[in-house]
């Protein structure tokens, strides 16, 4: 049995973790709603502004698990970035007509906060 939502979520994930953010955006609906630890974003351009910079500092990603059904998929992964060696995260993805219409991102902000504090202390 295949999962249409999982197929889209994995294709999106492979694109952005493979440094092809423009391809990743082809899986995103124009009216996407994205729930982040910092609040809700609406629309593809707001989403681009949130995810684009992150993909720029990404150095690697390991997919830990993925499940899905007709309309929803859940991915858990660990990312490595320039400032942080390990940043685990998860995405609950809702797909309609082959595009991501809702994305709920959960990630550990503590490593990023610690990296910012260390950088601020080094420049003080």
N, C-alpha and C positions, 0 to 999 in steps of 0.2 A: 504494500500500500504506500502510495506517495502522499506527501503533504504539500499542497500548493503554497501555503503560507511559509512553511519551512524552506521550500525551494527558493522563494523570493528573499527571505531573511538571510539565508546562507549566501546567496549571490551578492546581496548588498554588503554583507560582512566581508566576503572575500575581496570585493572591490575596494572598500575603504582601507582594509588592513593591508592590501596589496599596493597601496599608494596610488590608486586610480579613483580619486574622489569624484571626478566628473562622471565616471561610469556608475559609481555608487548612487549618485543623485538621480540617475535614470530610473531607479527603483522607488524613488520618493515621490509621493503625490504632491501636487501643488498646494493642497490644503492640509498638509500633514499637521498633526498636533503632537508635540513632543514634550513629555514630562521629564524634567531633569531635577537633580538635587537642588539646583538654584531657582527652579520655578518652571512655569509652562511657556513654551514657545509655539507660535502659530504661523504656518506658512513655510514654503520651501526656502525662501530667502533667509528667514530667521534661523531655520534649521541649518542652512549652509554656514551662516555666521557663527553658529555654535560648534558644529562638527569640523568645519574646514580647518581652523587653527589646530585642533587636536591632531588631525591626520598629519599636519606638518611636523609635529614633534614625535610622532609614532616611529619607533624603531623595530617593533616586532609585536606579534600577537599569537597566542595559543588558544584555540577553541577548546574549552573543557567539556562542554556538553551542549546538545541542541535537541529540542523536541518541537513538534508542531502538529497542527490539524488543518482543517479547511481554511480557517481564517486567522488563527493565532500561532505564533511561534515564540519559543523562549530559548535564548542563547546565553550561555555563561562562558566568559573568556578571561584571560589575563593578558594585559598589554604591558609592553615596555616602551618607555618614552625617553627623550633626552634627559629630563630632570628626574625621572622616577623609574627604577628598575622593574618594579612590579606594581601594577595597578589593576586589581581585579574588578570586573564589571559584569553586568547582565542587562539584557534588553528583552522586553516583552513587546513583540511586534504584532500589529494588526494589519492585515492585508485585505484590500478590496480591489478587484479588477486588475490584479497583478502588480499593484503598487502599495507601498507602505503608507497607510493613512493615519496611523497612530503608533508612537514609539515611546515606551517608558524605560528610561535609562536609570540604572542604579549602579553607582560606583563608589569606591572608597576614596573620599576626598583627603583623608589624613596624610597619605604620602605626598600629595601635591602641596598641602599646607606646610608640611615639614620642609619640603624643598624650597618653598618661597621664603620661609623663615630663615633657613640656612643661607640662602642667597642674600637676603636683606642684612643678616648679621655680618656676612663677608664684605659687603659693600659699605658698612657703617664705620 
